Structure formats: C-alpha cells, structure tokens
C-alpha cells in the first residue's frame, strides 16, 4: 500500500519540471495520503466479544481479524437514520475502503468488547458522521443472524428518528465519503436501476422490502404527529 502511493507521488514529482502546475496537485496528494497512513498506523485493533450460535456471550475475546478468519460469532450494529420529514440519511462509504468503496449504506459497525449494542450504535453513529443520538429517539427493530457460510455475526438493527442538520455533520474521512438525505421511494427506485451503488442490494428481496415497509411506517407516524 505504502510503496504503491510513494511510487505514484515520485512520478508526479519527476514531472514537476515539465509542468509546474502539478506542484499543488502533488502537495495535496502528499497531505492526503500522509493523513490516511498516520490514521491507519495509529488505529487501535478492535477486540470483540465472541458469542455462541444463540447470541450468548462466551467470555472469549478476540481481535476482529481472528473473529472473521475463524468464523467466530460476534455482534454488529446497524442503524437506519430518519429525519423529522421522513427522509432517510445514508452514508457513502469512503473510496479508500477495501469493502464496498463508494457505495451507499446504513450507518453501523462492530460491537466492541465490553460494549452493549446501544453503546456501540451511539458510538458508531457519532464516530462516522458526528451525530449525537438521543436515546429516546432510538428503537431496536430486530436482531439478525448471518446466514452465509462465510460469515458469523448477529446484527442489532436500530431505527433512529430525530432532527438532523446535515450541514453540521462531521464525517470520518477514513469511513465516509459523503452523506445524503433520501426519500424512501428514491432509495427503492435507484437501487432497482443502479444496484451497484448500494450495499443492501446484496440483501434478499424480501429482506429489503420488509426494511422499506418499516421505514414507510415510521415516516407515516412522523407525518401524522
């Protein structure tokens, strides 16, 4: 990773004498990649609580890589975020992400060792988009058990309905490229026409339809109040 980008920057440097305008471009790239490298260097390893097939804590704690490699059940959180007009806030995954770069997704992540799912979802939402959750506005919707043979996790699904000022959100650049408020119908239609743009295009149709019905019901309740 480091060698690739250093070579890239060196090529730009060699070309400076031919085109001085590249100087500004070079400085930007140096600052950008140095920020990313320093973040990755200083990022602490995630440790997760292992659970059994029934989502009971086992007392075992492992790092994230081990949990994934050895298919040890652990916990995730995932959150639909809706404003008081019934629009859904989605985040575009950072373009530097190894998994699903640039795709639109819900907000979520792992439950760290020692955390409760509610603590985890509050932390993840604040870390990734800078939104402080009012716990009174948060509802646990369901707990989903992974069904694929290549994964082992339980996801606590939440719905957050609260006022959102999108201009005041602070994005975690290593995780999030941008955010946008979508009408529910816009999500449904665009996913149909451009499935490559959404992480939940990988869901089964009935799962996606059920989630959209959930959001529509939440929107209807908001607009009646």
C-alpha positions in Angstrom: 0.0 0.0 0.0 2.7 2.5 1.0 5.0 1.6 -1.8 2.3 2.0 -4.4 1.4 5.5 -3.3 5.1 6.6 -2.8 5.8 5.5 -6.4 2.8 7.4 -7.6 4.0 10.5 -5.8 7.5 10.1 -7.1 6.3 10.0 -10.7 4.4 13.3 -10.1 7.5 14.8 -8.6 9.6 13.9 -11.7 7.0 15.6 -13.9 7.1 18.9 -12.0 9.8 20.4 -14.0 7.7 19.9 -17.1 4.5 21.3 -15.6 4.8 23.5 -12.5 1.0 23.3 -12.1 1.5 19.8 -10.8 3.1 21.2 -7.7 -0.2 22.0 -6.0 -1.6 18.6 -7.0 1.5 16.9 -5.5 1.2 18.7 -2.2 -2.5 17.8 -1.9 -1.8 14.1 -2.6 1.1 14.1 -0.1 -1.1 15.6 2.6 -4.0 13.3 1.9 -2.1 10.1 1.8 0.0 11.0 4.9 -3.2 11.6 6.8 -4.5 8.2 5.8 -1.3 6.4 6.6 -1.0 8.1 10.0 -4.6 7.2 10.8 -4.1 3.6 9.9 -0.8 3.4 11.9 -2.4 4.8 15.0 -5.7 3.0 14.7 -6.1 0.6 17.6 -7.0 -3.0 17.0 -10.7 -3.8 17.5 -11.4 -6.5 20.1 -14.8 -8.3 20.0 -16.8 -10.4 22.4 -17.4 -13.9 21.0 -21.0 -15.2 21.3 -22.4 -18.7 20.6 -24.9 -19.7 17.9 -27.7 -18.4 20.2 -26.1 -15.0 20.7 -25.0 -15.7 24.3 -21.6 -14.3 25.5 -19.0 -17.0 25.8 -16.4 -14.9 27.8 -13.9 -15.2 24.9 -12.4 -12.0 23.5 -10.6 -11.9 20.1 -9.4 -9.3 17.7 -11.6 -8.5 14.7 -9.3 -10.3 12.2 -9.4 -13.5 14.2 -13.2 -13.4 14.5 -13.6 -13.1 10.8 -10.9 -15.6 9.9 -12.1 -18.3 12.3 -15.8 -17.5 11.7 -16.5 -16.8 15.4 -19.9 -15.4 16.1 -19.7 -11.7 17.3 -22.0 -8.7 17.3 -22.7 -5.9 14.9 -25.0 -2.8 15.0 -26.8 -1.2 12.1 -28.9 1.9 12.1 -31.5 3.4 9.8 -31.4 7.2 10.4 -34.5 9.2 9.6 -35.1 13.0 10.0 -38.4 14.6 11.1 -39.6 14.9 7.5 -39.4 11.1 7.0 -36.2 11.2 4.9 -33.5 8.6 5.3 -29.9 9.5 5.9 -27.5 7.3 4.0 -23.7 7.5 4.0 -21.4 6.8 1.1 -18.6 4.6 2.1 -15.1 6.1 1.6 -13.5 5.5 -1.7 -10.4 4.1 0.1 -12.4 1.3 1.8 -11.4 -2.2 0.8 -15.0 -3.4 1.0 -17.8 -1.7 -1.0 -16.0 1.6 -1.6 -18.2 4.4 -2.8 -21.4 2.5 -2.1 -24.4 4.0 -0.1 -25.1 2.2 3.2 -26.7 2.4 6.6 -24.5 3.5 9.5 -23.1 0.8 11.7 -20.1 -1.3 12.7 -18.9 -3.8 15.3 -19.8 -4.0 18.9 -16.5 -3.7 20.8 -15.6 -5.9 23.7 -17.4 -4.8 26.8 -19.9 -2.7 25.0 -23.7 -3.0 24.9 -25.3 -2.8 21.4 -26.9 0.5 22.3 -23.5 1.9 23.4 -22.0 0.6 20.1 -24.6 2.2 17.9 -24.3 5.5 19.6 -20.5 5.4 19.3 -20.5 4.3 15.6 -23.0 7.0 14.5 -21.1 9.7 16.3 -17.7 8.5 15.1 -18.7 8.1 11.5 -21.0 11.1 10.9 -20.8 13.2 14.0 -24.4 12.8 15.0 -25.2 12.5 18.7 -28.0 10.1 19.3 -30.9 11.0 21.6 -31.5 7.5 23.1 -35.2 8.3 23.5 -35.4 8.5 19.7 -33.7 5.1 19.2 -35.7 1.9 18.7 -34.3 -1.6 18.4 -36.0 -3.2 15.4 -34.7 -6.7 15.2 -31.7 -8.9 15.7 -30.4 -10.6 12.6 -28.3 -13.7 12.4 -26.0 -14.1 9.4 -26.9 -16.9 7.1 -24.0 -17.1 4.8 -21.4 -19.8 5.3 -18.6 -17.2 5.1 -19.7 -15.1 8.0 -20.7 -15.4 11.6 -22.4 -12.5 13.4 -25.5 -11.1 14.9 -26.6 -7.6 13.9 -28.7 -5.5 16.2 -30.8 -3.3 13.9 -32.0 0.1 15.0 -34.2 2.9 13.8 -33.3 6.5 14.8 -35.8 9.2 14.2 -34.6 12.7 15.2 -33.9 16.1 13.9 -30.8 16.2 11.6 -28.9 19.3 10.4 -26.9 17.7 7.6 -24.6 20.7 7.3 -23.4 20.3 10.8 -22.4 16.6 10.5 -18.7 15.9 10.8 -17.7 12.9 8.6 -14.9 10.4 9.5 -12.9 10.6 6.3 -11.5 7.1 6.5 -15.0 5.7 6.6 -17.4 8.1 5.0 -17.1 9.9 1.6 -20.4 11.9 1.9 -23.9 11.7 3.3 -27.3 12.5 1.8 -31.0 12.6 2.8 -33.1 10.3 0.5 -36.8 9.9 0.1 -37.7 6.3 0.7 -39.1 5.9 -2.8 -35.9 7.4 -4.2 -33.9 4.7 -2.5 -36.2 1.9 -3.8 -36.1 3.2 -7.4 -32.4 4.0 -7.6 -31.5 0.6 -6.0 -33.6 -1.0 -8.7 -31.9 0.9 -11.5 -28.4 1.1 -10.0 -27.9 -1.8 -7.6 -24.2 -1.5 -7.8 -24.4 1.8 -5.8 -26.0 0.2 -2.6 -24.7 -2.3 -0.1 -28.2 -3.5 0.7 -28.5 -4.7 -2.9 -26.9 -7.9 -1.6 -29.9 -8.5 0.7 -32.7 -10.9 -0.3 -35.6 -9.1 -1.9 -38.0 -9.9 0.9 -35.5 -8.5 3.5 -35.2 -5.3 1.6 -38.9 -5.0 1.1 -39.5 -5.5 4.8 -37.0 -2.8 5.7 -38.6 -0.4 3.3 -42.0 -1.1 4.8 -40.6 -0.4 8.3 -39.3 2.9 7.1 -42.6 3.8 5.4 -44.5 3.0 8.7 -42.0 5.2 10.6 -42.5 8.1 8.2 -46.3 7.8 8.3 -46.1 8.0 12.1 -43.9 11.1 12.0 -46.0 13.0 9.4 -49.2 12.3 11.5 -47.7 13.9 14.6 
